[in-house]
Amino acid sequence: MAIKYYDLVLLGVLGSLVLGGALGAFTAVGTVPAVVVTAGFAIALIAHALFVRGPVDRVGDLTDEVEQVGPVDLSN
């Protein structure tokens, strides 16, 4: 089993929030500011995963998935 990019993103989000809690618990920095700052890092990781290195290879991949779902009948 190979570790993929999105696995690393999830580990980065978890690690940054744990780091924030640890900084708040074991240093003079307050817990809330430490978690807020490290949550900003987690948000940056998520934004990079979504918008810079998205989960599709090309735009055509998005239209293929929509066409597979088909029309939805709401007349019931």
C-alpha positions in Angstrom: 0.0 0.0 0.0 1.5 3.3 -1.1 1.0 6.5 0.8 -0.7 9.0 -1.5 -0.8 12.8 -1.5 -4.2 13.1 0.1 -3.1 10.7 2.9 -0.3 13.1 3.6 -2.7 16.0 3.6 -4.9 14.3 6.2 -1.9 13.6 8.3 -0.8 17.2 8.0 -4.2 18.5 9.1 -4.2 16.1 12.1 -0.6 16.9 12.9 -1.1 20.6 12.8 -4.0 20.5 15.1 -2.3 18.2 17.6 0.7 20.5 17.4 -1.5 23.4 18.3 -2.9 21.6 21.3 0.5 20.5 22.4 1.8 24.1 22.1 -1.1 25.3 24.2 -0.7 22.6 26.8 3.1 22.6 27.3 4.2 26.1 26.6 3.3 29.6 27.7 1.3 30.2 24.6 -2.5 29.9 25.2 -4.3 26.9 23.8 -6.8 28.9 21.7 -4.3 31.1 19.9 -2.0 28.1 19.3 -4.8 26.0 17.8 -6.1 29.0 15.7 -2.7 29.5 14.2 -2.1 25.8 13.5 -5.6 25.5 12.1 -4.6 28.2 9.6 -1.9 25.9 8.5 -4.4 23.1 8.2 -6.7 25.3 6.1 -3.8 26.1 3.8 -3.1 22.4 3.3 -6.7 21.7 2.5 -6.8 24.6 0.1 -3.7 23.4 -1.7 -5.2 19.9 -2.0 -8.4 21.2 -3.4 -7.4 24.0 -5.7 -3.7 23.6 -6.6 -3.5 19.9 -6.8 -7.1 18.8 -7.3 -8.3 15.2 -7.2 -8.8 15.1 -11.0 -6.3 14.9 -13.8 -8.1 17.2 -16.3 -11.4 19.0 -16.6 -12.9 16.2 -18.7 -12.8 13.9 -15.7 -15.5 16.1 -14.1 -17.9 15.9 -16.9 -17.5 12.1 -17.1 -18.7 11.7 -13.6 -21.8 14.0 -14.1 -22.8 12.1 -17.2 -22.6 8.7 -15.4 -25.2 9.9 -12.8 -27.8 10.7 -15.4 -31.0 12.8 -15.0 -32.9 12.8 -11.8 -36.6 12.4 -11.9 -38.3 14.6 -9.4 -41.9 14.0 -10.5 -42.8 11.6 -7.6 
